[in-house]
Amino acid sequence: MSSTSIICVVLIIQALIIGHIEVDPRTNESYCVYNSDVATGYGVGAFLFLLSGESLLMGVTKCMCFGIPLAPGGSRAWSIIYFVSSWVTFLVAEACLIAGATRNAYHTKYRSMIYAQSFSCETLRKGVFIAGAVFVVATMILNVYYYMYFTKATTQVASKTNRASSAVGMTGYA
């Protein structure tokens, strides 16, 4: 899991390419244009590596839905919390990678709508890729904890008490 995330972060960092500002002659609004050859390839590569890592983990753990039931307890609770958290960060990371990889991303095309006139094209581009890198690392950490607690919850033996009689006396006095 960690090698996939490291590859994603390296690809994201390498995708920081300098862009230039162009002005639309019809509306007189400026937007950033990037060379999409390398950045798009790195962004899509990072997207695919992260997707394959998440798919591998979900395949091994059977998405926590199919397979051995989890034993009740703290490990089960933490496993569920890390499962949901890792999916949230995974979806945000994938969204950032796709937004950064597209040629005319919405945040670069409409600079005036988000009041980004003072930002350079490099700043806008780096912001999306850095956000993607942060969420990739967060996904990696959460996936490690999810797998750790998942295996702990599946290998635990559920403690069952075998009692000959009930714990509460229900007999009447005659």
ZAPA-788310 format. One line per 3 residues: their letters; for each residue x, y, z of C-alpha. Coordinates in steps of 0.1 Angstrom, whole numbers. Layout:
REM ZAPA-788310
A	X Y Z ~ ...
***
This chain:
REM ZAPA-788310
MSS	0 0 0 ~ 27 25 9 ~ 47 20 -23
TSI	16 28 -44 ~ 10 60 -24 ~ 47 70 -27
ICV	45 66 -65 ~ 13 87 -66 ~ 30 115 -46
VLI	61 114 -68 ~ 39 116 -99 ~ 19 145 -85
IQA	50 165 -76 ~ 65 160 -111 ~ 32 172 -126
LII	38 208 -114 ~ 43 224 -148 ~ 44 261 -155
GHI	14 276 -173 ~ 7 309 -189 ~ -22 334 -188
EVD	-43 339 -219 ~ -71 364 -224 ~ -104 355 -240
PRT	-110 382 -266 ~ -148 379 -264 ~ -152 384 -226
NES	-118 399 -218 ~ -113 374 -190 ~ -80 358 -183
YCV	-75 321 -177 ~ -45 298 -173 ~ -33 274 -201
YNS	-10 245 -193 ~ 9 221 -214 ~ -13 191 -209
DVA	11 165 -223 ~ 32 157 -192 ~ 8 170 -165
TGY	-21 151 -178 ~ -1 119 -180 ~ 13 122 -145
GVG	-22 131 -131 ~ -38 101 -148 ~ -9 79 -137
AFL	-13 89 -101 ~ -51 85 -104 ~ -46 49 -117
FLL	-20 40 -91 ~ -42 52 -63 ~ -72 34 -78
SGE	-53 2 -81 ~ -41 4 -45 ~ -75 10 -31
SLL	-89 -18 -53 ~ -63 -42 -40 ~ -70 -33 -4
MGV	-108 -36 -9 ~ -103 -69 -27 ~ -81 -83 1
TKC	-105 -72 29 ~ -136 -79 7 ~ -149 -44 14
MCF	-157 -54 49 ~ -191 -66 36 ~ -183 -101 23
GIP	-163 -127 41 ~ -156 -133 78 ~ -177 -112 101
LAP	-159 -89 124 ~ -158 -97 161 ~ -176 -71 182
GGS	-153 -47 201 ~ -130 -18 198 ~ -111 -32 168
RAW	-144 -35 148 ~ -154 0 157 ~ -120 14 146
SII	-120 -7 115 ~ -154 8 105 ~ -142 44 113
YFV	-110 40 93 ~ -129 23 64 ~ -152 52 60
SSW	-125 78 65 ~ -102 62 40 ~ -130 61 14
VTF	-137 98 19 ~ -100 108 15 ~ -97 85 -14
LVA	-126 101 -33 ~ -112 136 -25 ~ -78 126 -37
EAC	-91 111 -69 ~ -112 143 -75 ~ -81 165 -70
LIA	-60 143 -94 ~ -86 144 -121 ~ -91 182 -117
GAT	-54 187 -119 ~ -50 164 -149 ~ -76 180 -171
RNA	-63 205 -196 ~ -87 233 -188 ~ -97 227 -152
YHT	-126 248 -139 ~ -104 267 -114 ~ -80 279 -141
KYR	-105 287 -167 ~ -126 311 -145 ~ -100 329 -125
SMI	-121 360 -121 ~ -151 341 -107 ~ -130 328 -77
YAQ	-112 361 -73 ~ -79 346 -82 ~ -65 374 -103
SFS	-36 379 -79 ~ -26 342 -81 ~ -3 330 -108
CET	-10 300 -129 ~ 16 280 -111 ~ 0 287 -77
LRK	-34 275 -89 ~ -20 244 -104 ~ 2 236 -74
GVF	-28 240 -51 ~ -48 213 -67 ~ -19 189 -70
IAG	-7 196 -34 ~ -42 190 -22 ~ -42 157 -41
AVF	-9 147 -27 ~ -20 155 9 ~ -51 134 4
VVA	-31 105 -12 ~ -9 104 19 ~ -39 106 42
TMI	-56 78 23 ~ -24 57 27 ~ -22 62 64
LNV	-59 55 69 ~ -57 24 48 ~ -28 11 69
YYY	-48 16 101 ~ -80 2 85 ~ -61 -30 75
MYF	-45 -33 109 ~ -77 -30 128 ~ -96 -52 102
TKA	-71 -81 106 ~ -73 -77 144 ~ -111 -78 143
TTQ	-112 -108 120 ~ -87 -129 139 ~ -102 -122 174
VAS	-122 -151 188 ~ -156 -139 199 ~ -158 -146 236
KTN	-189 -166 244 ~ -199 -176 279 ~ -215 -209 284
RAS	-237 -208 315 ~ -257 -236 329 ~ -283 -212 343
SAV	-294 -177 338 ~ -276 -149 358 ~ -309 -135 371
GMT	-329 -157 394 ~ -365 -159 383 ~ -378 -185 407
GYA	-406 -177 430 ~ -407 -184 467 ~ -433 -210 475
***
